[in-house]
Amino acid sequence: MYYNDKVVWITGASSGIGEHFVYALAEQGARLAISSRNEKELHRVRQNCHGKVEILVAPLDVADFNNVPVVAQQIYDHFGRIDMVINNAGISQRALIKDTALEVDQKIMDVNYFGALAVTKAVLPFMWHQGAGQIVVISSVMGKIGVPRRSAYAASKHALHGYFDTLRAEVAADNIKVTVICPGYVRTNVTINALKGDGSANQVMADATRKGLDPTVFAQRALRAIARQKREVFIGGKEIHAVTLKRLFPSLFYYLIEKFKTN
């Protein structure tokens, strides 16, 4: 019953993890605002939700920082409150540092890091006014480690942890909770849409992603963690143990990473 009648805003909701959050939350009675750049796909996702669930399609590019507060206000005006935001919009990377244009690094940071900040800053005044709220951030195992060909992606996810760990402490007395979710490999199109060094789409699904966790299963596990108001949680397969390996056996971890082949 945690999500029943809660107003939840999900970014990056037109595909992948975000899309499956929509389906899972709709089944649990949430009232939803769904955003991404692809309005057509947002309507497809909404149509896939059966029943009487209320879903507002709110197209948004989270890197269009000036428009984020406008969309947030539209959502608030429609529902009269925003109980939770799931900062899910993001883009991955598949390129060596030496082959990556600075503009690509910046684009990844704008979407993954500054986009989440912009959305969060836009909803916090409503949550303070309500006296409650929950901020959810979709980070990654890469928010704790770095592997070849993921430099800007890992940097953006690392930055999320620093920012939202700080925010959690600052709003603890305001009854606003902050949950950071760190997925491992999840079977989505994230590697297909990842950026190469020149900014073009990778257009290849990595083997590890293909064998990853079913996104429906991921969404259900994540929602259980969010309902328990966990501060940070890792969800995936054996790859999530890399974080423990780095902490307990750093020399071994760095040796293995230097030998690690990624696609």
C-alpha positions in Angstrom: 0.0 0.0 0.0 3.0 2.3 0.1 2.5 3.7 -3.4 -1.3 3.7 -3.5 -2.5 7.2 -4.4 1.0 8.6 -4.2 1.9 11.1 -7.0 5.2 9.9 -8.5 7.1 11.7 -11.2 9.4 9.5 -13.3 12.0 10.8 -15.7 13.4 8.7 -18.5 10.0 6.9 -18.5 9.7 6.0 -22.2 12.0 3.0 -22.2 14.1 0.6 -20.1 14.1 0.8 -16.3 11.9 3.9 -16.4 9.2 2.2 -18.5 9.1 -0.7 -16.1 8.8 1.6 -13.1 5.7 3.0 -14.7 4.1 -0.4 -15.1 5.0 -1.5 -11.6 3.8 1.7 -10.0 0.6 1.7 -12.0 -0.2 -1.8 -10.7 0.3 -0.5 -7.1 -2.1 2.4 -7.5 0.2 5.3 -7.9 -0.7 8.5 -9.8 2.0 9.1 -12.3 3.7 11.9 -14.2 5.9 10.4 -16.9 8.7 12.3 -18.7 11.2 11.8 -21.4 12.2 13.5 -24.7 10.1 11.0 -26.7 6.5 12.0 -26.3 5.3 9.3 -28.8 6.9 6.6 -26.7 5.5 8.1 -23.5 2.0 7.7 -24.9 2.7 4.1 -25.8 3.8 3.4 -22.2 0.7 5.1 -20.9 -1.5 3.0 -23.2 0.2 -0.2 -22.0 -1.1 0.6 -18.4 -4.5 -0.9 -18.0 -7.1 0.1 -15.4 -8.1 3.4 -14.0 -4.6 4.7 -13.1 -4.1 8.4 -13.6 -1.0 9.1 -15.8 0.0 12.6 -17.0 2.4 12.7 -20.0 4.9 15.5 -19.4 7.5 15.5 -22.1 10.9 16.8 -20.9 14.6 16.9 -21.8 16.2 17.0 -18.3 19.2 18.8 -19.9 16.9 21.7 -20.8 17.4 23.2 -17.4 15.2 26.2 -17.9 12.2 24.1 -18.8 12.5 21.7 -15.8 10.8 24.0 -13.3 8.1 24.7 -15.8 7.2 21.0 -16.2 7.5 20.5 -12.5 4.9 23.3 -11.9 2.6 21.8 -14.5 2.7 18.4 -12.7 2.1 20.0 -9.3 -0.8 22.1 -10.7 -2.3 18.9 -12.2 -2.1 16.7 -9.1 -1.9 19.3 -6.3 1.2 17.6 -4.9 4.4 15.6 -5.8 5.1 12.9 -3.3 8.1 11.3 -5.0 10.4 11.8 -7.9 12.4 9.0 -9.6 15.4 10.6 -11.3 15.9 7.9 -13.9 16.8 9.8 -17.1 20.3 8.9 -18.2 22.7 8.0 -21.0 25.6 5.6 -21.0 29.0 5.6 -22.8 31.2 3.3 -24.8 34.5 5.0 -25.7 38.0 5.3 -24.4 38.9 8.7 -22.9 41.4 9.5 -25.6 38.7 9.0 -28.2 35.9 11.0 -26.5 35.2 14.6 -27.4 34.8 17.0 -24.5 31.3 17.8 -25.8 30.3 14.2 -25.2 31.6 14.2 -21.7 29.6 17.4 -21.0 26.4 15.9 -22.6 26.6 12.9 -20.3 27.2 15.1 -17.2 24.3 17.4 -18.3 21.8 14.5 -18.5 22.9 12.1 -15.8 24.1 14.6 -13.1 22.8 18.1 -13.7 19.5 16.8 -15.1 18.9 15.0 -11.8 19.9 18.1 -9.8 17.6 20.3 -11.9 14.6 18.0 -11.3 15.3 17.7 -7.6 15.7 21.4 -7.1 12.4 21.9 -8.9 10.4 19.5 -6.7 12.0 20.3 -3.3 9.9 23.5 -2.7 6.7 21.4 -3.1 7.9 18.7 -0.7 8.9 21.3 1.9 5.4 22.9 1.5 3.8 19.4 1.9 6.0 18.5 4.8 7.1 15.2 3.2 8.5 13.7 0.1 11.0 11.2 -1.3 13.8 11.7 -3.8 14.9 8.6 -5.7 18.0 8.6 -7.8 19.0 5.8 -10.2 22.8 5.7 -10.1 24.8 2.5 -11.0 27.4 0.2 -9.8 29.6 2.6 -11.8 28.8 5.2 -9.2 31.2 3.3 -6.9 33.8 2.0 -9.4 35.3 2.9 -12.8 36.0 0.6 -15.7 37.4 1.3 -19.2 35.2 3.0 -21.7 32.8 4.4 -19.1 34.8 7.5 -17.9 32.1 10.2 -18.2 29.3 7.8 -17.3 31.1 6.7 -14.1 32.0 10.3 -13.3 28.4 11.4 -13.5 27.2 8.5 -11.3 30.0 9.1 -8.7 28.8 12.7 -8.6 25.3 11.7 -7.9 26.4 9.9 -4.7 28.2 12.9 -3.4 25.4 15.3 -4.0 22.5 13.2 -2.8 24.3 11.9 0.2 24.7 15.5 1.2 21.1 16.3 0.4 19.9 13.4 2.5 21.6 14.8 5.5 20.3 18.3 4.8 16.6 17.4 4.5 16.5 14.6 7.2 14.7 16.9 9.6 12.2 17.9 6.9 10.7 14.4 6.5 12.1 14.1 3.0 13.8 10.8 2.3 16.6 10.2 -0.3 17.1 6.8 -1.8 19.9 6.0 -4.2 19.5 2.8 -6.3 22.6 1.3 -7.9 21.7 -1.2 -10.7 24.1 -3.7 -12.1 23.4 -5.2 -15.5 19.7 -4.8 -16.5 18.4 -6.1 -19.8 17.5 -2.8 -21.5 18.7 -0.8 -24.5 21.1 1.2 -22.5 24.2 0.0 -24.3 22.5 0.4 -27.7 21.8 4.0 -26.9 25.1 4.7 -25.3 27.3 7.4 -26.8 30.5 6.7 -28.7 33.4 9.1 -28.6 32.0 11.2 -31.4 28.5 11.4 -29.8 26.9 8.9 -32.1 24.8 6.0 -30.7 26.7 2.7 -30.0 23.9 0.6 -31.6 25.2 -2.6 -30.1 23.8 -4.5 -27.1 26.6 -5.7 -24.8 26.6 -9.4 -23.9 26.5 -8.6 -20.2 23.5 -6.4 -20.7 21.7 -9.0 -22.7 22.2 -11.5 -19.9 21.3 -9.0 -17.2 18.4 -8.8 -14.8 14.9 -8.7 -16.3 13.8 -5.0 -16.0 10.4 -6.1 -14.5 12.2 -7.9 -11.7 14.5 -5.0 -11.2 11.6 -2.5 -10.9 9.9 -4.7 -8.3 13.1 -5.0 -6.2 13.8 -1.3 -6.5 10.2 -0.4 -5.4 10.5 -2.6 -2.3 13.8 -0.9 -1.4 12.2 2.6 -1.9 9.1 1.6 0.2 11.5 0.7 3.0 13.2 4.1 2.6 16.6 2.5 2.1 19.4 5.1 1.8 21.4 3.1 -0.8 20.8 -0.3 -2.4 22.6 -2.4 -5.1 20.4 -4.5 -7.4 21.8 -6.9 -10.0 23.9 -10.1 -10.4 27.4 -10.9 -9.3 28.7 -7.7 -10.8 27.5 -5.8 -7.7 30.1 -7.6 -5.6 32.8 -5.5 -7.4 32.0 -2.7 -4.9 32.9 -5.0 -2.0 36.0 -6.3 -3.8 37.2 -2.7 -4.2 36.7 -1.9 -0.6 38.2 -5.0 0.9 40.9 -6.0 -1.7 41.7 -2.8 -3.6 45.0 -4.1 -5.1 43.2 -7.1 -6.6 40.3 -5.0 -7.8 42.5 -2.5 -9.7 44.6 -5.4 -11.2 41.4 -7.1 -12.5 40.0 -3.8 -13.8 43.2 -3.2 -15.8 42.7 -6.6 -17.5 39.0 -6.2 -17.8 37.6 -6.2 -21.4 34.4 -4.3 -21.9 32.1 -3.9 -24.9 
